[in-house]
């Protein structure tokens, strides 16, 4: 047994530092391009959102002066800044619409922390498309495994995207900076000691979720740049006696940090989000839509909906009883199912225009979450959706979805992703259809790009 077997964190750092483009399967690279397209649209969708614009204004206040300072693109404003502030703003904006990707097993949103860090560094350094994609894959593989390592107990209190996401961003930025394995380990140490994000904000509908993503991307990037300058970090920040596993989890499993590296590509397991809401609502939303379509029901015919869920859904969604904001409404199972019942959709416009309607509020009261042993046991590897729909004429209709729309086995194809991207960008007015069409072409040709240029014209 070599030392790496006893030190899975070091194994993970070495993998991230040494990953080569030609080691990555073609299907994984194509999936990475699809995820990048999806992330870009999510980042554009944050334009105009008050919490996002507050972070953007802070970045402008604290960052360098001048339109072309720093070489990294802020998507919502099309300004340029240093990699640090571009990553900060792009991460915040991409985590606002609740449409960014999610990895089921780690309960982690990789895109919103990996792409901001990778894009900012790649643009600033003039890296190639292949270097960018390699770094992105490294970030996904690291962040997902850290999320799985931290386990279910972690997610009960901590927002994994803020915690594991800091290491994911460090891995992506560090690969572009060509960190050595030792430097990558140092970057992980600095990232892990800064990793943070608590769920308490949901009870108040506070703005913290965007801050979690912003800080994870920026702190991971900072950690990588510091490591490249010789700044050291804890060697066992993940599995050490006073590391993240001990401090943030009661079921941490170090073996998950290095399991299957180079054979199992976790990036390819990542799901796209179809509904503009917390992923914990999606299985039940799909199951309700299934019942309503099969039985040609209207919202008015329904007197009660039992949404069968896993415990984490109750932990995250349970505190949101009477949502006061659009963003808080996306964490309300009753609101999401009300929109599905009324409009057969829970997209950006349904939330912005109808989350406070009398009919939505009335339907919200008909929904209750019920802990289901089968669903809870399958989670987080599988997110099963089950509902029991009670009708006014006495029927109880059951719906079941084993793979919610957007999961790898029920995925969105490139055409559907492009349609979603057009909806997101037009909703915020952040890009025209012609600009998005050009962006689609850029993403398709990413592996052949000699240099990562601007995604949108200035």
The 8 nearest C-alpha neighbors of each residue, nearest first, counted from 0:
[[1, 4, 2, 5, 3, 6, 7, 10],
 [2, 0, 3, 4, 5, 6, 10, 7],
 [1, 3, 5, 4, 6, 0, 7, 9],
 [2, 4, 6, 5, 10, 1, 7, 9],
 [5, 3, 2, 6, 1, 7, 0, 10],
 [6, 4, 2, 3, 7, 1, 0, 8],
 [5, 7, 3, 8, 9, 4, 2, 10],
 [8, 6, 10, 257, 9, 256, 3, 4],
 [9, 7, 11, 10, 6, 12, 256, 237],
 [8, 10, 12, 11, 7, 6, 13, 184],
 [9, 11, 7, 13, 8, 3, 12, 14],
 [12, 10, 8, 14, 9, 13, 257, 7],
 [11, 13, 9, 15, 184, 14, 10, 183],
 [14, 12, 180, 16, 10, 11, 15, 17],
 [13, 15, 11, 17, 12, 16, 18, 10],
 [16, 14, 137, 12, 13, 18, 17, 170],
 [15, 17, 13, 180, 14, 174, 179, 178],
 [16, 18, 14, 15, 13, 19, 180, 179],
 [19, 17, 15, 14, 16, 20, 137, 133],
 [20, 18, 22, 21, 17, 133, 23, 130],
 [19, 21, 133, 22, 23, 129, 18, 130],
 [20, 22, 23, 19, 24, 18, 25, 133],
 [23, 21, 19, 20, 24, 18, 261, 133],
 [22, 24, 21, 20, 25, 27, 28, 19],
 [25, 23, 27, 26, 22, 28, 21, 264],
 [24, 26, 28, 27, 29, 23, 30, 21],
 [27, 25, 29, 28, 24, 30, 267, 23],
 [28, 26, 30, 24, 25, 29, 267, 31],
 [29, 27, 31, 25, 30, 26, 32, 24],
 [30, 28, 32, 26, 31, 27, 25, 33],
 [29, 31, 27, 33, 32, 28, 34, 26],
 [32, 30, 28, 34, 29, 33, 35, 27],
 [31, 33, 35, 29, 30, 34, 442, 36],
 [34, 32, 30, 36, 35, 31, 37, 29],
 [33, 35, 31, 37, 32, 36, 38, 30],
 [36, 34, 32, 38, 37, 33, 39, 31],
 [35, 37, 33, 39, 34, 38, 32, 40],
 [36, 38, 34, 35, 40, 39, 33, 41],
 [39, 37, 41, 35, 40, 36, 34, 110],
 [38, 40, 42, 36, 41, 37, 35, 43],
 [39, 41, 420, 43, 42, 37, 38, 423],
 [42, 40, 93, 38, 44, 43, 39, 99],
 [93, 43, 41, 92, 39, 40, 44, 45],
 [42, 44, 40, 45, 41, 75, 429, 424],
 [45, 43, 41, 423, 427, 42, 424, 46],
 [44, 46, 92, 43, 48, 95, 42, 93],
 [45, 47, 75, 44, 48, 427, 43, 429],
 [48, 46, 49, 52, 45, 427, 51, 75],
 [49, 47, 51, 45, 46, 50, 52, 95],
 [48, 50, 52, 51, 53, 47, 46, 54],
 [51, 49, 53, 52, 48, 206, 54, 209],
 [52, 50, 54, 53, 48, 92, 49, 91],
 [51, 53, 55, 49, 54, 50, 56, 48],
 [54, 52, 50, 56, 51, 55, 49, 57],
 [53, 55, 57, 51, 52, 56, 58, 88],
 [56, 54, 52, 58, 57, 53, 88, 51],
 [57, 55, 59, 53, 58, 54, 52, 60],
 [56, 58, 54, 60, 55, 59, 61, 53],
 [59, 57, 55, 61, 62, 56, 60, 84],
 [58, 60, 56, 62, 57, 61, 55, 63],
 [61, 59, 57, 58, 62, 56, 63, 64],
 [62, 60, 58, 59, 57, 63, 84, 56],
 [61, 63, 59, 58, 60, 64, 84, 80],
 [64, 62, 68, 80, 65, 61, 81, 59],
 [63, 65, 62, 68, 66, 59, 80, 60],
 [66, 64, 68, 67, 63, 79, 80, 78],
 [65, 67, 78, 79, 68, 64, 80, 77],
 [68, 66, 79, 65, 69, 70, 80, 78],
 [69, 67, 80, 65, 79, 66, 70, 63],
 [68, 70, 81, 80, 71, 79, 67, 123],
 [69, 71, 123, 79, 68, 80, 122, 81],
 [72, 70, 119, 79, 80, 123, 82, 122],
 [73, 71, 79, 74, 85, 78, 77, 80],
 [74, 72, 85, 77, 78, 76, 79, 75],
 [73, 75, 77, 76, 72, 43, 89, 42],
 [74, 76, 46, 43, 77, 73, 429, 42],
 [75, 77, 78, 74, 73, 46, 429, 55],
 [78, 76, 74, 73, 457, 75, 72, 79],
 [79, 77, 76, 73, 66, 72, 80, 67],
 [78, 80, 72, 67, 71, 66, 70, 68],
 [79, 81, 69, 68, 71, 85, 70, 84],
 [80, 82, 69, 83, 84, 71, 85, 70],
 [81, 83, 119, 85, 71, 84, 120, 86],
 [84, 82, 86, 81, 217, 85, 87, 220],
 [83, 85, 87, 86, 58, 81, 82, 80],
 [84, 86, 73, 82, 88, 87, 83, 80],
 [87, 85, 115, 116, 89, 84, 83, 88],
 [86, 88, 213, 84, 217, 85, 90, 89],
 [89, 87, 91, 90, 85, 55, 86, 92],
 [90, 88, 92, 86, 91, 115, 87, 42],
 [89, 91, 213, 111, 93, 88, 212, 115],
 [92, 90, 209, 213, 88, 89, 94, 93],
 [91, 93, 45, 42, 89, 51, 94, 95],
 [42, 94, 92, 41, 90, 91, 95, 111],
 [95, 93, 92, 91, 209, 111, 97, 96],
 [94, 96, 92, 97, 45, 93, 209, 91],
 [95, 97, 98, 94, 275, 44, 45, 41],
 [98, 96, 275, 276, 95, 99, 94, 277],
 [97, 99, 275, 272, 96, 41, 100, 274],
 [100, 98, 97, 41, 38, 272, 94, 93],
 [99, 101, 271, 108, 270, 272, 110, 98],
 [102, 100, 108, 270, 107, 269, 103, 109],
 [101, 103, 269, 107, 106, 105, 104, 270],
 [102, 104, 106, 105, 379, 380, 101, 381],
 [103, 105, 380, 379, 106, 102, 147, 381],
 [104, 106, 147, 146, 107, 103, 143, 102],
 [107, 105, 103, 102, 104, 101, 159, 379],
 [106, 108, 160, 105, 102, 101, 159, 109],
 [107, 109, 101, 160, 100, 110, 111, 102],
 [110, 108, 111, 112, 113, 107, 139, 101],
 [111, 109, 113, 112, 114, 108, 38, 100],
 [110, 112, 90, 109, 93, 94, 113, 108],
 [111, 113, 216, 110, 168, 164, 90, 109],
 [114, 112, 168, 110, 116, 115, 138, 109],
 [113, 115, 117, 116, 110, 118, 112, 111],
 [116, 114, 86, 118, 90, 89, 117, 113],
 [115, 117, 86, 119, 114, 216, 113, 118],
 [118, 116, 114, 120, 172, 119, 171, 115],
 [119, 117, 121, 115, 120, 116, 114, 122],
 [118, 120, 82, 71, 122, 116, 117, 121],
 [119, 121, 123, 117, 122, 118, 82, 124],
 [122, 120, 126, 118, 124, 123, 119, 125],
 [123, 121, 125, 451, 119, 71, 120, 124],
 [122, 124, 70, 120, 71, 121, 125, 119],
 [125, 123, 121, 122, 126, 120, 70, 175],
 [126, 124, 122, 450, 121, 123, 451, 127],
 [127, 125, 121, 450, 124, 451, 130, 122],
 [128, 126, 450, 449, 130, 129, 451, 448],
 [127, 129, 448, 131, 446, 445, 130, 451],
 [128, 130, 446, 132, 127, 131, 133, 20],
 [131, 129, 133, 127, 128, 132, 126, 134],
 [130, 132, 128, 134, 129, 133, 121, 135],
 [133, 131, 135, 129, 134, 130, 128, 136],
 [134, 132, 130, 136, 20, 135, 131, 129],
 [135, 133, 171, 137, 131, 174, 132, 136],
 [134, 136, 132, 138, 137, 133, 171, 131],
 [135, 137, 139, 133, 138, 134, 140, 132],
 [138, 136, 134, 15, 140, 135, 139, 171],
 [139, 137, 167, 171, 170, 135, 141, 136],
 [138, 140, 136, 142, 141, 137, 266, 143],
 [141, 139, 137, 143, 138, 142, 265, 136],
 [140, 142, 138, 144, 139, 167, 143, 137],
 [143, 141, 167, 145, 139, 163, 144, 140],
 [142, 144, 146, 145, 140, 141, 105, 139],
 [143, 145, 147, 256, 146, 141, 142, 148],
 [144, 146, 148, 142, 147, 143, 163, 256],
 [147, 145, 105, 143, 149, 144, 148, 163],
 [146, 148, 105, 144, 150, 145, 149, 143],
 [147, 149, 145, 252, 251, 255, 146, 150],
 [150, 148, 251, 146, 147, 153, 248, 244],
 [151, 149, 147, 148, 251, 152, 153, 250],
 [150, 152, 154, 153, 155, 149, 250, 311],
 [151, 153, 155, 154, 248, 150, 249, 250],
 [154, 152, 248, 151, 155, 157, 150, 247],
 [153, 155, 157, 151, 156, 152, 158, 159],
 [154, 156, 152, 153, 157, 314, 311, 151],
 [157, 155, 154, 198, 197, 153, 158, 152],
 [158, 156, 197, 154, 196, 153, 159, 198],
 [157, 159, 196, 160, 197, 161, 198, 154],
 [160, 158, 162, 161, 163, 107, 157, 154],
 [161, 159, 164, 107, 158, 108, 162, 163],
 [160, 162, 211, 196, 164, 159, 215, 195],
 [163, 161, 194, 159, 195, 164, 160, 165],
 [164, 162, 142, 165, 159, 146, 166, 145],
 [163, 165, 160, 167, 161, 162, 166, 215],
 [164, 166, 215, 219, 168, 167, 163, 190],
 [167, 165, 169, 168, 164, 190, 163, 187],
 [168, 166, 142, 138, 164, 170, 169, 165],
 [167, 169, 219, 113, 171, 216, 165, 166],
 [170, 168, 219, 166, 172, 220, 223, 167],
 [169, 171, 138, 173, 167, 168, 172, 15],
 [170, 172, 138, 134, 168, 174, 173, 135],
 [173, 171, 169, 175, 117, 174, 220, 170],
 [172, 174, 223, 176, 170, 175, 171, 178],
 [173, 175, 177, 134, 171, 176, 172, 16],
 [176, 174, 172, 177, 173, 134, 171, 130],
 [175, 177, 173, 174, 178, 172, 227, 224],
 [178, 176, 174, 175, 173, 179, 16, 227],
 [177, 179, 182, 173, 176, 183, 16, 174],
 [178, 180, 182, 181, 16, 183, 177, 17],
 [181, 179, 13, 183, 16, 182, 12, 184],
 [182, 180, 184, 179, 183, 185, 13, 178],
 [181, 183, 185, 179, 184, 226, 178, 180],
 [184, 182, 186, 180, 185, 181, 12, 178],
 [183, 185, 187, 181, 12, 182, 186, 234],
 [184, 186, 232, 182, 231, 188, 183, 187],
 [187, 185, 222, 183, 223, 189, 226, 188],
 [188, 186, 190, 184, 185, 189, 166, 191],
 [189, 187, 232, 233, 185, 236, 191, 186],
 [188, 190, 232, 186, 222, 192, 187, 191],
 [191, 189, 187, 193, 219, 166, 188, 165],
 [192, 190, 194, 188, 193, 189, 187, 236],
 [191, 193, 189, 190, 194, 188, 236, 243],
 [194, 192, 191, 190, 195, 189, 218, 165],
 [195, 193, 162, 191, 192, 165, 190, 161],
 [196, 194, 162, 161, 193, 197, 211, 157],
 [195, 197, 161, 158, 157, 211, 162, 198],
 [196, 198, 157, 158, 199, 156, 195, 200],
 [199, 197, 200, 156, 157, 158, 201, 196],
 [198, 200, 201, 197, 202, 203, 156, 205],
 [201, 199, 205, 198, 202, 203, 204, 207],
 [202, 200, 204, 203, 199, 198, 205, 319],
 [201, 203, 200, 318, 204, 199, 319, 205],
 [204, 202, 205, 201, 200, 199, 327, 319],
 [203, 205, 201, 327, 202, 200, 206, 324],
 [206, 204, 200, 203, 207, 201, 202, 208],
 [207, 205, 208, 50, 209, 204, 210, 200],
 [208, 206, 210, 209, 205, 200, 211, 196],
 [209, 207, 211, 210, 206, 212, 94, 200],
 [208, 210, 91, 212, 211, 207, 94, 213],
 [209, 211, 213, 207, 208, 212, 214, 91],
 [212, 210, 161, 208, 214, 209, 213, 196],
 [211, 213, 215, 209, 90, 210, 214, 161],
 [214, 212, 87, 91, 90, 210, 216, 211],
 [213, 215, 217, 211, 216, 218, 212, 210],
 [214, 216, 165, 212, 218, 161, 164, 213],
 [217, 215, 112, 168, 219, 214, 213, 116],
 [216, 218, 214, 220, 87, 219, 83, 215],
 [219, 217, 221, 215, 220, 214, 216, 222],
 [220, 218, 169, 168, 165, 222, 216, 190],
 [219, 221, 217, 223, 169, 218, 222, 172],
 [222, 220, 218, 224, 219, 223, 217, 225],
 [221, 223, 186, 219, 225, 189, 220, 224],
 [224, 222, 173, 186, 226, 220, 169, 225],
 [223, 225, 227, 221, 226, 222, 220, 228],
 [224, 226, 222, 228, 230, 227, 223, 221],
 [227, 225, 230, 229, 223, 186, 228, 182],
 [226, 228, 224, 225, 229, 178, 223, 182],
 [229, 227, 225, 226, 230, 224, 223, 182],
 [230, 228, 226, 227, 231, 225, 182, 185],
 [229, 231, 226, 225, 228, 232, 185, 227],
 [232, 230, 185, 229, 226, 233, 186, 189],
 [231, 233, 188, 185, 189, 234, 186, 230],
 [232, 234, 188, 236, 235, 185, 189, 231],
 [233, 235, 236, 188, 184, 232, 185, 9],
 [236, 234, 239, 237, 233, 238, 8, 242],
 [235, 237, 242, 188, 233, 239, 234, 191],
 [238, 236, 243, 242, 235, 244, 239, 8],
 [237, 239, 235, 244, 242, 236, 253, 243],
 [240, 238, 235, 242, 241, 236, 237, 244],
 [239, 241, 242, 245, 238, 235, 244, 236],
 [242, 240, 239, 245, 246, 243, 236, 244],
 [241, 243, 236, 239, 237, 244, 245, 240],
 [242, 244, 237, 246, 247, 245, 236, 238],
 [245, 243, 248, 251, 247, 246, 238, 242],
 [246, 244, 243, 242, 247, 248, 241, 240],
 [245, 247, 243, 244, 242, 248, 241, 249],
 [248, 246, 243, 244, 153, 245, 249, 149],
 [249, 247, 153, 244, 152, 250, 251, 149],
 [248, 250, 152, 251, 245, 247, 153, 244],
 [249, 251, 248, 150, 152, 252, 149, 151],
 [252, 250, 149, 148, 244, 150, 248, 249],
 [251, 253, 148, 254, 255, 250, 149, 150],
 [254, 252, 255, 256, 148, 238, 251, 7],
 [255, 253, 256, 252, 257, 258, 7, 148],
 [254, 256, 258, 148, 253, 257, 252, 144],
 [257, 255, 144, 254, 253, 7, 148, 145],
 [256, 258, 7, 255, 11, 260, 254, 10],
 [259, 257, 255, 260, 256, 254, 263, 144],
 [258, 260, 263, 262, 261, 257, 264, 255],
 [261, 259, 262, 258, 257, 263, 14, 264],
 [260, 262, 263, 259, 264, 22, 23, 14],
 [263, 261, 259, 260, 264, 258, 265, 23],
 [262, 264, 259, 265, 261, 260, 258, 267],
 [265, 263, 266, 267, 262, 261, 140, 27],
 [264, 266, 268, 267, 140, 263, 143, 269],
 [267, 265, 268, 264, 269, 139, 140, 136],
 [266, 268, 265, 269, 27, 264, 30, 407],
 [269, 267, 265, 266, 407, 270, 102, 264],
 [268, 270, 102, 267, 266, 101, 100, 407],
 [271, 269, 406, 405, 101, 100, 407, 102],
 [270, 272, 405, 100, 273, 406, 101, 269],
 [273, 271, 98, 100, 405, 274, 99, 270],
 [272, 274, 405, 404, 271, 275, 98, 281],
 [273, 275, 345, 276, 346, 272, 281, 98],
 [276, 274, 346, 98, 97, 347, 345, 96],
 [277, 275, 329, 97, 274, 278, 330, 98],
 [276, 278, 279, 330, 329, 280, 97, 275],
 [277, 279, 281, 280, 276, 272, 101, 282],
 [278, 280, 312, 277, 281, 282, 316, 311],
 [281, 279, 278, 332, 283, 277, 282, 284],
 [280, 282, 284, 278, 283, 279, 285, 403],
 [283, 281, 384, 285, 403, 284, 383, 280],
 [284, 282, 384, 286, 285, 281, 385, 280],
 [285, 283, 281, 287, 286, 282, 336, 280],
 [284, 286, 288, 282, 283, 287, 281, 289],
 [285, 287, 398, 283, 289, 399, 288, 284],
 [288, 286, 290, 284, 289, 285, 283, 291],
 [287, 289, 285, 291, 286, 290, 292, 284],
 [288, 290, 286, 287, 292, 291, 293, 285],
 [291, 289, 287, 293, 398, 288, 292, 294],
 [290, 292, 296, 288, 294, 295, 293, 289],
 [293, 291, 295, 289, 290, 294, 288, 296],
 [292, 294, 290, 291, 295, 289, 296, 288],
 [293, 295, 291, 296, 292, 290, 289, 396],
 [296, 294, 292, 291, 293, 297, 290, 289],
 [297, 295, 291, 294, 300, 298, 292, 290],
 [298, 296, 299, 300, 340, 295, 291, 341],
 [297, 299, 340, 300, 341, 301, 296, 337],
 [298, 300, 297, 301, 302, 296, 391, 341],
 [301, 299, 298, 297, 390, 391, 296, 302],
 [302, 300, 390, 299, 298, 303, 389, 391],
 [301, 303, 390, 389, 391, 365, 300, 304],
 [304, 302, 365, 389, 301, 366, 388, 305],
 [305, 303, 388, 366, 387, 365, 306, 389],
 [304, 306, 387, 367, 386, 368, 366, 307],
 [307, 305, 386, 368, 283, 369, 367, 304],
 [306, 308, 369, 385, 371, 370, 368, 386],
 [307, 309, 370, 371, 369, 374, 306, 312],
 [308, 310, 375, 374, 312, 311, 370, 371],
 [309, 311, 313, 312, 375, 370, 314, 308],
 [312, 310, 314, 313, 309, 315, 155, 154],
 [313, 311, 315, 310, 279, 314, 309, 316],
 [312, 314, 317, 310, 316, 311, 315, 309],
 [315, 313, 311, 312, 317, 316, 310, 155],
 [314, 316, 312, 313, 317, 311, 318, 198],
 [317, 315, 313, 330, 312, 319, 318, 331],
 [316, 318, 313, 319, 314, 315, 320, 312],
 [319, 317, 202, 316, 320, 315, 201, 314],
 [320, 318, 317, 316, 331, 321, 322, 202],
 [319, 321, 318, 322, 317, 331, 316, 333],
 [322, 320, 319, 323, 331, 328, 327, 360],
 [323, 321, 328, 327, 324, 319, 320, 331],
 [322, 324, 321, 327, 325, 204, 328, 355],
 [325, 323, 327, 326, 322, 328, 204, 354],
 [324, 326, 328, 327, 351, 350, 329, 354],
 [327, 325, 328, 329, 324, 204, 330, 95],
 [326, 328, 324, 204, 322, 329, 330, 325],
 [329, 327, 322, 325, 331, 330, 326, 324],
 [328, 330, 276, 327, 326, 331, 277, 335],
 [331, 329, 328, 316, 327, 277, 332, 319],
 [330, 332, 328, 334, 333, 329, 319, 316],
 [331, 333, 335, 334, 280, 336, 330, 316],
 [334, 332, 363, 366, 336, 331, 335, 337],
 [333, 335, 337, 363, 331, 336, 332, 328],
 [334, 336, 332, 338, 337, 333, 345, 331],
 [335, 337, 339, 333, 338, 334, 284, 340],
 [338, 336, 334, 340, 362, 335, 359, 339],
 [339, 337, 341, 335, 340, 336, 345, 342],
 [338, 340, 343, 344, 336, 337, 342, 341],
 [341, 339, 298, 337, 338, 343, 342, 336],
 [340, 342, 338, 298, 339, 337, 343, 297],
 [341, 343, 344, 339, 338, 340, 345, 349],
 [344, 342, 339, 340, 341, 288, 338, 345],
 [343, 345, 339, 342, 346, 338, 349, 274],
 [346, 344, 274, 338, 349, 339, 275, 335],
 [345, 347, 275, 349, 274, 348, 344, 350],
 [346, 348, 350, 349, 275, 351, 345, 96],
 [347, 349, 351, 350, 346, 352, 426, 353],
 [350, 348, 346, 352, 353, 347, 345, 351],
 [351, 349, 354, 347, 348, 353, 352, 325],
 [350, 352, 348, 349, 353, 325, 347, 354],
 [353, 351, 349, 350, 348, 354, 355, 356],
 [352, 354, 356, 355, 350, 349, 351, 359],
 [353, 355, 350, 356, 359, 352, 351, 334],
 [356, 354, 353, 360, 359, 357, 352, 358],
 [357, 355, 359, 353, 358, 354, 360, 352],
 [356, 358, 360, 359, 361, 355, 362, 353],
 [357, 359, 361, 356, 360, 362, 337, 355],
 [360, 358, 356, 362, 361, 337, 357, 363],
 [359, 361, 363, 357, 362, 358, 356, 355],
 [362, 360, 358, 359, 363, 364, 357, 365],
 [363, 361, 359, 365, 364, 337, 360, 358],
 [364, 362, 333, 360, 334, 365, 361, 366],
 [363, 365, 362, 366, 361, 360, 333, 367],
 [364, 366, 303, 362, 363, 304, 302, 367],
 [367, 365, 304, 333, 364, 363, 303, 305],
 [366, 368, 305, 306, 369, 304, 365, 333],
 [367, 369, 306, 307, 305, 308, 370, 366],
 [370, 368, 307, 306, 308, 371, 367, 305],
 [369, 371, 308, 309, 307, 310, 372, 368],
 [370, 372, 374, 307, 308, 373, 375, 369],
 [373, 371, 375, 374, 376, 370, 309, 377],
 [374, 372, 376, 375, 371, 377, 309, 383],
 [375, 373, 377, 371, 309, 376, 372, 383],
 [374, 376, 309, 372, 378, 373, 377, 371],
 [375, 377, 373, 374, 378, 372, 309, 379],
 [376, 378, 374, 381, 375, 380, 373, 379],
 [379, 377, 380, 381, 375, 376, 382, 374],
 [378, 380, 104, 381, 103, 377, 382, 106],
 [379, 381, 104, 378, 103, 377, 382, 105],
 [382, 380, 378, 377, 379, 383, 103, 104],
 [381, 383, 378, 379, 282, 384, 402, 380],
 [384, 382, 401, 374, 400, 282, 381, 402],
 [383, 385, 282, 283, 400, 399, 286, 401],
 [386, 384, 399, 307, 398, 283, 286, 306],
 [387, 385, 306, 398, 305, 397, 307, 286],
 [386, 388, 397, 305, 396, 304, 395, 389],
 [387, 389, 304, 396, 395, 303, 386, 397],
 [388, 390, 395, 303, 302, 394, 301, 304],
 [391, 389, 301, 394, 302, 392, 393, 300],
 [390, 392, 393, 300, 302, 301, 389, 394],
 [393, 391, 390, 394, 300, 389, 301, 395],
 [392, 394, 391, 390, 395, 389, 302, 396],
 [393, 395, 390, 389, 392, 396, 391, 388],
 [396, 394, 389, 388, 387, 390, 397, 393],
 [397, 395, 388, 387, 394, 389, 398, 290],
 [396, 398, 387, 386, 388, 395, 290, 399],
 [399, 397, 286, 386, 290, 385, 289, 287],
 [398, 400, 385, 286, 384, 401, 386, 397],
 [401, 399, 384, 286, 402, 383, 403, 385],
 [400, 402, 383, 384, 403, 399, 382, 381],
 [403, 401, 400, 406, 409, 383, 404, 408],
 [404, 402, 282, 406, 405, 400, 285, 401],
 [405, 403, 409, 406, 410, 273, 402, 285],
 [404, 406, 410, 271, 270, 411, 409, 272],
 [405, 407, 270, 409, 410, 408, 404, 403],
 [408, 406, 410, 409, 270, 268, 405, 269],
 [407, 409, 406, 410, 402, 405, 404, 403],
 [410, 408, 406, 404, 407, 405, 402, 403],
 [409, 411, 405, 407, 406, 408, 404, 412],
 [410, 412, 405, 415, 416, 413, 271, 409],
 [411, 413, 415, 414, 416, 410, 33, 417],
 [412, 414, 416, 415, 417, 411, 33, 418],
 [415, 413, 417, 416, 412, 418, 411, 419],
 [414, 416, 418, 412, 417, 413, 411, 419],
 [417, 415, 413, 419, 414, 418, 420, 411],
 [416, 418, 420, 414, 419, 415, 413, 421],
 [419, 417, 415, 421, 420, 416, 414, 422],
 [418, 420, 416, 422, 417, 421, 415, 423],
 [421, 419, 40, 417, 423, 418, 422, 416],
 [420, 422, 418, 424, 419, 423, 425, 417],
 [423, 421, 419, 425, 420, 424, 426, 418],
 [424, 422, 44, 420, 426, 421, 425, 40],
 [425, 423, 421, 429, 44, 426, 427, 430],
 [424, 426, 428, 422, 427, 423, 421, 430],
 [427, 425, 423, 424, 428, 422, 44, 347],
 [428, 426, 44, 429, 425, 424, 46, 423],
 [427, 429, 425, 426, 430, 424, 431, 46],
 [428, 430, 427, 424, 43, 75, 46, 425],
 [431, 429, 424, 428, 434, 435, 425, 432],
 [430, 432, 434, 433, 435, 425, 429, 428],
 [431, 433, 435, 434, 436, 421, 430, 425],
 [434, 432, 436, 431, 435, 437, 430, 438],
 [435, 433, 431, 437, 436, 432, 430, 438],
 [434, 436, 438, 432, 437, 433, 439, 431],
 [437, 435, 433, 439, 438, 434, 432, 440],
 [438, 436, 440, 434, 435, 439, 441, 433],
 [437, 439, 435, 441, 440, 436, 434, 442],
 [438, 440, 436, 442, 437, 441, 435, 443],
 [439, 441, 443, 437, 438, 442, 444, 436],
 [442, 440, 438, 444, 439, 443, 445, 437],
 [441, 443, 445, 439, 444, 440, 32, 438],
 [444, 442, 440, 441, 445, 439, 32, 446],
 [445, 443, 441, 442, 447, 446, 440, 448],
 [444, 446, 442, 128, 448, 447, 443, 441],
 [445, 447, 128, 129, 444, 448, 132, 443],
 [448, 446, 445, 444, 449, 128, 129, 127],
 [447, 449, 128, 445, 450, 446, 127, 444],
 [450, 448, 127, 447, 128, 451, 126, 129],
 [449, 451, 127, 126, 125, 448, 452, 128],
 [452, 450, 122, 127, 126, 125, 128, 121],
 [451, 453, 450, 122, 454, 125, 121, 448],
 [452, 454, 455, 72, 456, 451, 122, 71],
 [453, 455, 438, 452, 456, 441, 72, 74],
 [456, 454, 453, 457, 434, 77, 438, 74],
 [457, 455, 453, 454, 77, 434, 430, 74],
 [456, 77, 455, 78, 453, 76, 79, 72]]
